[in-house]
Amino acid sequence: MERDSSSPDSPRRRYAPWAMTAIVTALIALLFQGSLMPLNLAAAIFAVMGLRQVQRQPERYIGRAFCWIAIALVLILAILNAMLQPPTQEGIPENVTEQRNVEAQ
């Protein structure tokens, strides 16, 4: 009788829970267009934890690519968010500059 590959003797490798959490959090941050900085930071932390989890137990977990994709996505969102935010002038509240723009139109 042949042994089945799903027998208890050969454990099946699964995606690391932290890696899955990282990619899901990064995709949610993408839906919010990277404007929520705590969400971006959480995705990066989850990705690092996922990399550590895969490194510590490689016979049990996979998901290194998910972690790196999450880190790359968070970095791209942070860079784009920083590039697209208008700079604020020191000493002038943001409301004053918005009112000037409305009056000019």
Summary of the structure (lengths in Angstrom):
residues: 105
radius of gyration: 21.9
end to end distance: 82.8
largest distance: 84.6
contacts: 274
relative contact order: 0.16
helix: 64%
strand: 4%
